[in-house]
Structure formats: structure tokens, C-alpha cells
Amino acid sequence: MTRKALAAILGVLLAQFVFGDLLTQIASEGARRWQRRKGFEADGVTPTTATGEALQAVAPVTQAPEPRPVLVTDRPPAGAPLAVPAEEELSKACPRDMVLVEGDYCTEVLQPCVRWLDDEKLPFARCSEFQSPSSCIGKRVKLRFCIDRYEYTAAGEDLPLNYQSFQKSAALCSSLGKRICTDSEWTFACEGEEMRPYPYGFIRTPKCNQDRSDLYEPNPHRQILADRRERADARPECVSPFGVINMAGNMDESVLREGKEHIEPFRNALKGGWWMAARNRCRPATTAHDDYYKDIQVGTRCCSAASSG
């Protein structure tokens, strides 16, 4: 028995000596794979930048209740052309698919929030109600131009075009005989001379495709941003004073920042916000992306000069 026990002990020691390094390598590789997998899910490598922004904006909200689902009524049937006002309501100064924007734009506005929906210290805090009226503390500048009534939707498609970078949007607008909007043009088309914080007014209401919490596809391995685009004319009440649709929510839209200080390193800004719970207002802009950034929520809206008619 003693001889057998000794043989068994020697066998175990030999196995550890021969296979010890191999087992250690296997365990180490398993640990590395686990770390890579955790990083893959958590550090934003696979999820888009928009996903990271959504996590920052939605997760910390502590003061706001879960928003109720917004019901979209009278949704146009799939594939139907975008609605256009009657001929007598259209401006002769702009093409049929565009809206005339004309008036005095304020370069700097004071818009105090009187009631917050979120903790106001959060970077993407939402204001439930703004003081009315807004105060112009800058200069008034006369603007007159045309802007697309809707986010660009390709012929035969049902949803607005997405994955559009600033460069792609500029090229698309140029191919249509238009140009990308400047920041001030886009802002004025959204807020009007009344300087509304939201295109529809001073109180945040569920008129636009925004404040959604169902941001991700059901995937147990990683976060994939879900496509929650809606037809460009699905929410006619999400309209600016000039009659421009969806300038808050649904899609981010690239604009050209003005001034010499914005030439480098890039010139774009994203306006309006998309379907996540963010500011979704006329004035704020996202300026952290380069001119080639594109994602599932970035669309296109064009501007052009207005004729004298």
C-alpha cells in the first residue's frame, strides 16, 4: 500500500510539472478572453458613439418619471409621398419641398428654465418649462432663405436617410442643387422670431419622436442601438413657427458652424437631437464629432437661397 501511495503522489507531481504551465496558460487565456469580452461590451468599442451618449444622458436621470409611450396617430401608410401643403400655401420663393424662412434672427438668447425635468447639473438635462418670452441679448440679423420641410428621404423610401456625415450631407445637398444649412439658419428655422426653446413652444411636450427609453436591440452580448426612426411626416405637431417638421427628435442633422474659429479641426455641428432622452431643443448643438462622423441617428436637411419671388 505504501508503495502504491508513493507512486500515486509521484504521478501527481509529474503531471503538475509537465502540464502546470499549460494549465496556467489556459487559465490565463480564459481570463484574458473574459476581460476582452467585458471591455467589448462596456468600453464603447462596438457600441456606437451615439450609444455612449445615450447611456450618459438617460442612465443618470433621477428626478423624471419614466416617460409614457408617445402614441403616433394618423401615421401615413408605408411608401406614401411626404405631405405637402396646398399650392396656395406654398411660397413662390422656394421649391415645393422647402419652406421660406424670413425674419430677424437673434445671435444670443437668454432662456431661463423655470422647471427642470432632470437634475439640472446633468450635461444633457431636459427642461420641462422655460420662461416666456425669451430675451434677445445679442444682435438681430435679417435672414431670408429656404429650408427643407422634412429630413431628407430618398425617393421610394419610407424613412429618412441615415448614417449621414457632415461631408456626405454637404455632398448630397449639393447634388440636389442646395447646400448644407448654417447653424444660425437651422436655429432660426427651428425657433422663429419668438425664440422658442422648442420648435413647438416653451413647454416640453410629447409632440416629437424623442424621450424614448427602448434604445437598444435585445442582444445579451453587447449593446446595439436600435433603429427608432419614424417617417418624416409622422408627427405633424412637431413643427416650427415656419412650418418645418421634426427639428427636434427623430434625427440629428448636420449644420455648418460659422466663423473663423470653427474652421479647424472641423466645421460641423449636430442639431435637434434624435429619439433618445436628450435636450432636443433649437439652440444646443453637439460639436464633439469630426466631419466624417456618421451613425444610425444622423440624417440630412438642406438649405438654399430664396428667390426674389
Secondary structure, 3 states (H helix, E strand, C coil): CHHHHHHHHHHHHHHHHHHHHHHHHHHHHHHHHHHHHHHHHHCCCCCCHHHHHHHHHHCCCCCCCCCCCCCCCCCCCCCCCCCCCCHHHCCCCCCCCEEEEEEEEECCEECCEEEECCCCCCCCCCEEEECCCCEECCCEEEEEEEEECCCCCCCCCCCCCCCCCHHHHHHHHHHCCCEECEHHHHHHHHHCCCCCCECCECECCCCCCCCECCCECCCCCCCCECCCCCCCCCCCCCECCCCCECCCCCCEEEEECCCHHHCCCCCEEEECCCCECCCCCCCCEECCCCCCCCCCCEECCEEEECCCC
